[in-house]
Amino acid sequence: MAWLRDPDRPALLSVVFWLVLGATVAANLAMPSDAGARALFFADVALLCGLWPVMPWRPDRGRRLVGPAFLTGTLVLGLTGAAGTHMPLLLIGVANLAFVYGMRVATAILAVFGVITVVAMPLFYGRTIVQALIETGVTAVLAAFSMGMASAVLRARHLAERVRELTVAEERARMAAEMHDSIGHHLTVIKVGLENAERFRDSRPAAAWAEVHQAKELTIAALADARRWVRALRPLALNGHLGSAALQRLADSFTGTGVRVAFEVTGTERPLEADAELVLYRVLQEGLTNALRHAEGESVRGTLAFEKGKVVLVVADDGKGRSDDQAHGFGLSSLADRVKALGGDLTSGNAARGFELRAELPS
């Protein structure tokens, strides 16, 4: 039933739709009408009720023919006894086309409606040109409001996408700096160790081989660290994946590491702010990475729960748990500060089995 709470559908349009549709039905019942016309009217009402929940409000949602079908239904409503009260429904249909097909298409359709109204009313409904122009003017005012709201929502969506892109870019830059520091430290120590080995190779062969052995171990650690960072950075570059989809892709990217990784979503998913999405992403990333580094377990599970007024992400493994230093390292301390800045709370510690990381954010 998630389509009943489509986050892309402007809430104001939902209120207007149901109120106007109810008023249109009441007006029709108050007017005398023959049985055939009334049956056709209520069949059209049923059609609009069925189309409304599945109408797309973004161009990438598919079902692109639902909007034109809804608009046609609102026109038929006016021809089967709506007494003019259907006009806001028609404007909602045009606004939907603005969301799906663009403002130019919706504006062109409104212009055609205006011309048809001015021509058809005197010819078919016995109105004067002046009356037709007055009704067209009233419709134009309502249309300006409808199109203005559609334009504002489209602009807000564009700005939200830009904010999300900039937030992700900033996070990638920060992670790249951390990767540079981490791997750079390993490479520096390896360089010093190999220089020592070169210096000791004749006078102290045993010490030289010890330095080589240490450099080998550090090289393995550096490679593992590099693979973890590449795995962590890659999903941030995936376009079109937001919310739980991005988290799922992150969890999937850890497949093949020797630990079973699972991710699930409970509750009805709601859109989140860009900062909240990114913090949750980093919490899951930190939880999965630390599970691979320290847990020595067989599996790790991430659970994203949408609860009333909040969203909770829990990352739990079945490993050996952590020491105090591991459980309160720099990475988790930094994450805790970022979660707190958003009004949330980050807790971590050993559970009945393994280690658990829990982030709770207001939603």
Buried (B, 14 or more C-beta within 10 A) or exposed (E): EEEEEBEEBBEEBBEBBEEBBEBBBEBBEEEEBEEEBBEBBBEBBEBBEEBBBEBBBEEEBEEEEBBBBBBBBBBBBBEBBBEEBBBBBBBBBBBBBBBBBEBEEBBEBBEEBBEEBBEEBBEEEEBEEEEBBEBBEEBBEEBEEBBEBBBEBBEEBEEEEEEBEEBBEEBEEEBEEBBEEBBEEBEEBBEEBBEBBEEBBEEBEEBBEBBBEBBEEBBEBBEEBBEBBEBBBEBBEEEEBBBBEBBBBBBEBBEEBEBEBEBEBEEEBEEBBBBBBBBBBBBBBBBBBBBBEBBBBEBBBBBBBBEEEBBBBBBBBBBBBBEEEBBBBEBBEBBBEBBEEBEBBBEBEBBEEBBBBBBBBEB
